[in-house]
Amino acid sequence: MNLVAILGSPHGVKGNTGKVLDALVAAARGRGAEVTLFSLAELKVGPCRACDTCHRTGLCPTRDDFHSIRDATLAADGVVLASPNYIFSVSAQMKCLFDRWCGPLHLQAMEGKYGAAVVTSGGAESPEVEAYILRFLRAMGCWTVGSVGAEGWTLADAAMARPVLELAAGLGVRLVEAIEKKQTFPDQVAERRAFYERMKGLVLAMKDRWPFEYERWQARAQR
């Protein structure tokens, strides 16, 4: 089993988000999963330039670390996205990555994979950012297993941090088990199906402008 963990904190693995993600990753590895970690603080992922090249040809012309992250994620069984809460959303580093995934999103390229989210916040607003990340994962085609959030100041104290780190470890175990059991989540079916049909309809409507994606959807229909 292969998992990809993507850390969007500018502080990298030494920050609060990295600390919580590390507990999740350690638990997943303890259950036998191989985990590849990408820390966006140490990589270069630029913003989407809306050139439509990925829709036309399947290739993004911006040469940076996005390509290795994308390829590893599409080859994995599951993905964990971890970000601090920056003004009610993910970090700019993570948002750049989300926007660059527009081609795979149109193609529902992560259909059937599994996802989870980690968020830390200076206050009590992490749930809305967790929900945003999980929604993004479902839009990509994933089943979402869950999320964990924490107020960053609690992580400075070992006793206060312990319950959060235990929740993160539990989420890592649940993610592995969901993949092993090929678990489905009935409450997510309608949302995922609606977005799948939305992307299919969009690409078919844009077939003359987006030949690569149109051909991929046509090939899917013939399976």
C-alpha positions in Angstrom: 0.0 0.0 0.0 1.3 3.4 -1.0 0.3 6.7 0.5 1.3 10.2 -0.3 1.3 12.9 2.4 1.5 16.5 1.3 2.4 19.2 3.9 1.4 22.7 3.0 2.9 24.6 6.0 5.7 27.1 5.3 7.3 25.9 8.5 7.7 22.4 7.0 8.0 19.3 9.1 9.1 21.3 12.2 5.8 23.3 12.5 2.6 22.4 14.2 0.9 20.9 11.2 4.0 18.8 10.5 3.9 17.5 14.1 0.3 16.3 13.7 0.9 14.9 10.3 3.9 13.0 11.6 1.7 11.2 14.1 -0.6 10.1 11.3 2.2 9.0 9.0 3.9 7.0 11.8 0.7 5.2 12.5 0.1 4.4 8.9 3.6 3.1 8.5 3.1 1.0 11.6 0.3 -0.7 9.8 2.5 -1.5 6.8 1.9 1.4 4.5 4.7 3.0 2.5 4.3 6.8 2.8 6.0 9.4 0.6 6.0 12.9 2.2 6.1 16.0 0.1 6.8 19.3 2.1 5.8 22.2 -0.1 8.1 24.5 1.9 11.0 22.7 0.4 9.6 22.4 -3.1 8.5 24.8 -5.8 4.9 24.7 -7.0 3.8 27.8 -8.8 0.3 29.0 -9.4 -1.9 27.8 -12.3 -1.6 30.3 -15.2 -5.0 29.3 -16.8 -3.3 28.5 -20.1 -5.5 25.4 -20.8 -2.6 23.5 -22.0 -3.2 20.6 -19.6 -6.8 20.3 -20.9 -5.6 20.4 -24.6 -2.6 18.1 -24.3 -2.5 16.6 -20.8 0.8 18.3 -20.0 1.3 21.4 -17.8 4.0 23.6 -19.3 5.2 25.0 -16.0 8.3 23.1 -15.1 8.5 22.8 -11.3 7.9 20.1 -8.6 4.2 19.8 -9.3 4.8 17.0 -11.8 6.5 14.7 -9.3 3.8 15.3 -6.7 1.1 14.7 -9.2 2.6 11.5 -10.5 3.2 10.1 -7.1 -0.3 11.0 -5.9 -2.0 9.4 -9.0 0.0 6.2 -8.4 -0.8 6.0 -4.7 -3.7 4.3 -3.0 -4.4 7.3 -0.7 -3.4 10.8 0.0 -3.3 13.0 3.2 -3.4 16.8 2.7 -2.1 18.8 5.7 -2.3 22.6 5.9 -2.4 25.3 8.5 -5.5 27.5 8.5 -4.6 30.8 6.8 -7.6 33.2 7.0 -10.3 30.5 6.8 -8.5 28.5 4.0 -5.4 26.5 3.2 -2.0 28.0 2.9 -1.0 29.7 -0.4 1.4 26.8 -1.0 -1.4 24.3 -0.8 -3.8 26.4 -2.8 -1.3 26.6 -5.7 -1.2 22.8 -5.7 -5.0 22.5 -5.7 -5.3 24.8 -8.6 -2.6 23.0 -10.6 -4.7 19.8 -10.2 -7.4 21.1 -12.5 -6.6 18.6 -15.3 -6.8 15.5 -13.1 -9.9 17.0 -11.5 -11.6 17.3 -14.9 -10.7 13.6 -15.5 -11.7 12.4 -12.0 -8.2 10.9 -12.0 -8.3 10.0 -8.3 -11.6 8.1 -8.5 -11.7 5.2 -6.0 -8.6 6.4 -4.0 -8.8 7.4 -0.3 -8.1 10.7 1.4 -7.8 12.4 4.8 -7.0 15.9 6.0 -4.9 17.5 8.8 -5.4 21.2 9.8 -3.9 23.3 12.6 -5.2 26.7 13.4 -4.4 29.6 15.7 -8.0 29.6 16.9 -11.0 27.4 16.6 -11.6 27.6 12.9 -10.0 24.4 11.7 -13.3 22.5 11.0 -14.2 24.7 8.1 -10.7 24.2 6.5 -10.9 20.5 7.2 -14.3 20.4 5.4 -12.8 22.4 2.4 -9.9 19.9 2.0 -12.2 16.9 2.3 -14.5 18.5 -0.3 -11.6 19.0 -2.6 -10.6 15.3 -2.2 -14.1 14.1 -3.0 -14.2 16.4 -6.0 -11.1 14.6 -7.2 -12.9 11.3 -6.9 -11.6 10.1 -3.5 -13.5 8.5 -0.7 -12.7 10.6 2.4 -12.0 8.8 5.6 -11.8 11.8 7.9 -9.8 14.7 9.3 -8.1 15.9 12.4 -7.8 19.5 13.5 -5.9 21.2 16.4 -5.3 24.6 17.8 -1.6 25.2 17.4 -1.0 26.5 20.9 -2.1 23.2 22.5 0.7 21.4 20.7 3.4 23.2 22.7 2.5 21.3 25.8 3.1 17.5 25.7 0.1 16.7 27.9 -2.3 18.9 25.8 -0.8 17.6 22.6 -1.2 13.9 23.4 -5.0 13.7 22.6 -4.6 15.4 19.3 -1.6 13.2 18.3 -3.6 10.1 19.3 -6.5 11.3 17.1 -4.1 11.8 14.2 -2.6 8.3 14.7 -6.1 6.8 14.8 -6.9 8.6 11.5 -3.8 7.1 10.0 -4.9 3.6 11.0 -8.4 4.2 9.7 -7.1 5.4 6.4 -5.0 2.2 6.0 -7.9 0.0 7.0 -10.3 1.7 4.6 -7.9 1.0 1.7 -7.4 -2.6 2.8 -11.1 -3.2 3.0 -12.0 -1.1 -0.1 -14.5 0.6 2.1 -17.2 2.8 0.6 -19.1 5.6 2.3 -22.8 5.8 1.4 -23.2 9.3 2.5 -20.6 10.5 0.0 -22.0 8.7 -3.0 -24.4 11.4 -4.2 -21.9 14.2 -3.9 -19.2 12.3 -5.7 -21.6 11.1 -8.5 -22.9 14.6 -9.0 -19.4 16.1 -9.4 -18.4 13.2 -11.7 -21.3 13.9 -14.0 -20.5 17.7 -13.8 -16.9 17.1 -15.0 -18.0 14.7 -17.7 -20.6 17.2 -19.0 -18.0 20.0 -18.9 -15.4 18.2 -20.9 -17.9 16.9 -23.4 -19.2 20.5 -23.9 -15.6 21.7 -24.4 -14.5 18.8 -26.7 -13.3 21.1 -29.5 -11.1 23.1 -27.1 -9.9 20.3 -24.8 -9.1 17.4 -27.1 -7.0 15.5 -24.6 -9.6 15.4 -21.9 -12.4 14.7 -24.4 -10.4 11.6 -25.7 -9.9 10.4 -22.1 -13.6 10.6 -21.4 -14.4 8.8 -24.6 -12.0 6.0 -23.8 -13.6 5.7 -20.4 -17.0 5.3 -21.9 -15.7 2.4 -24.1 -14.4 0.3 -21.2 
